[in-house]
Amino acid sequence: MTHDIVDQIAGVTPELDALRRRRPVTREQLQASFDALFRPVSAEHVSQEERELIAAFATSLAGSTDETAAFYADRARHADPERADVVLTEAAAAVGSGPFGSYTELGLQDESTDGERYTPSDAVTAALGERLGAALAHTHLLVLRPREASGADLGRLLAAGWSADGIVTLSQLVSFLAFQQRVITGLRVLAAAGIAAVSESEEEAA
């Protein structure tokens, strides 16, 4: 079995392998990012369970069941079965087709769009803990309403017990997952279409 996570999730074929080898730096960086975030030297600021649960939530927000979301949902269920059920239920109810948000720049206001905002209920917060509940709300913001992220949102994470280093890791995690998910979707589209030619899919997904 391949140790490259993108290959594993996408279901690498000889054609896809040849295609990915044309972008070796992107391939290596994706795997290095996964290792740094999910096989960290230290989980002091973000526990392994939190990483897995946040990943399952973030990758499920598109609303369609794809291989990336299924991969991280399975990891979350193994890491923390009880809270994983709650997180995945919340993700299914909080899906969207964003990004949404309001532009403040002159000339762009007409392009503003509105969409659902996610805040965990008191019952969900009690089940997950204030810290994880705040992280899910922030993840939803970064995935679907990135234009609205502000200092106040960081303040809510700090109030819930997140350290500055933990907030940085959370942001890196969500950013990486969004990129990885787009790459895998692109690769699977190419595989389904039987395309083995040189592709710019990984670069276009950035």
N, C-alpha and C positions, 0 to 999 in steps of 0.2 A: 504494500500500500504506500502511496506517495505520502511524504511528510510535508508537502506544500499544501497549506490549508485551502488556498484558492483552487488548486487542482482537485483536491479531495471533494470540495463542495460542488464545483462545477461538473465533476465527472470527466476528468481529463481523457482525451482521446489522442492518438498519435498526431492528428492534424492540429488539435488545439495546443498540444505540447510544442510542436514546431512553430506555431504562431507565437506563443508566449516567449519562446527562446529568442525571438527577434527583438524583444524588449527586456533583456536580462536585468537591467537596473530596476525597472518597475517591479519585476517579479521578485527580486531579492528584497527590495524595500517593503513590499507588502508583507512578506513572510517575517521580516525583521520587526515590523510594527506589530504584527500579531504576537510574536514571541515576547516583545517588551510589555505588551498590555495584558496578555493572558498567561504568561509564564514569567511574571516579574521577579526580580531579585528580592524585592521587599513589597509586601502587601500592607504596610503599616498604615497608609493613608486611605487606601481603598481595598477592602477585603476581596478575596477571590470570589466569594459568593456574590458580593455586590457587583463585581465586574460581569459575572455571568448573567445575573438577573437584569442588569441595565442593558446588556447586549441583546438579550431576548426581547426586551421591551422595544428598544430602538429599531431593531430589524423587522419587527412585526407591525410597525406603524403604517406601512404602505397599504396594508389591508389585504393584500393577496398573499396566499401561502406559497412562498418560493423556497428554494433550497437553502438560501442563507438564513432566513427566518427559522426554518425547521432545524437547521444545524445548531443555532444558538438556543432555541427552545429546548432541544434535547440536552444540551450542556447545562442549562439552568435547572432542568428537572433533576439531573444527577447531582448538581451542587447543592440545591436547596429545594427539595420537592414541594414542601408546604407553601413557601412563599412564591415559588415559580407558578403555581396554579393561580394565585392572586394576580401576579404580574401579567401573565398571559391573558387573563380575563380582562384586566384593565386595558391592555394594549388593543384587544379586539374591539373594545368600546371607544377607544380614543383614536382610531385610524383617521387618516385624512389624505388628501391629494395635493397638499401644499407644494411649495411653501406659501404661507399666508403672511400678512403683515402690512403695516402702514409705512409708506415712504414719507419722509419729511423733506426731501430735497425738492427744490422748485422744479416744476415741469414733470415730476414723476408721480404726483399725488393721484392722478387718474388711474395709475396702475396698481394702486393699493387694493388688496383683497382681504376679505374677512373669512375666518374659519373658527372651528371649535378651539377653545382653550381648555387645557386639562389641569384639573386640580384634584388630587385624591380626596375621597370622602373621609370623614372621621373614622369610619369603620375600616377602610382600607389602610389608613395611617396607623391605626391600632394593630392591624394584622402585619404590616410590613415594618413598622417603626418609622418614627419621624424622619430619620436620616434618609432611608431608602425612598420614602414617599416624596421627599423634597427632590431627590435625585431624579425620580421619574418625571416629575413636573418640569424640571429643568431640561431633561432629555427631550421631552415633547416640544418644549420651546425651541431648542436648538435644531431639531429635525424639521418642524413644521412652521415655526414662527421666528426664524433667526433674526429678522430685521428688528424685532422688538426686544431682544435681549439687552439688559441694562444693568447698571450697578445694583439696582434694587434686587434683581434676581440673584445676583451673587450674594447679596446680604441675606437673602432667605436661606441659601445653602449654608452660609456661615452660622446662622442662627440655629440650624438643624444639626449642627455638629460637624460640618465639613471643614477641613483645614484648607488653606490656600493651595497646598500641594495636591490635596485630594480633588479640588475643583479643577485644577489644571489637568489632572489625569482623567477626570470625567469628561472634560471637553475634548481631550485627545481621543478618548475611546469612541465618543459619538461621531467625531469627524472621520476617524479611521473606518468605522463600520459603514458609514454612508458611502465612502469611496469603494470599499471592498464589495459592498452589495451591488453597486453599479457595474463594477468590473465583471463580477460573476454573471449578472444578468446579460451583459453584452456577450460574454463568451458562450453562454448557453444559447443565445439567439443565433450566433454564428454556427454553433454545432448543429442546431436544428435545421438551419438553412443549408448545411453541407458546405459551408464556405471554408476553404483551406488557404485562401490567398492571404497576402500580407494585410493586416488590419491595423487601424489606428484606435481600436476600441478602448484600450487601456488609457491612452492619452486623452481621448475625448471624454472619458468618464471622470477625469480629474476636475 
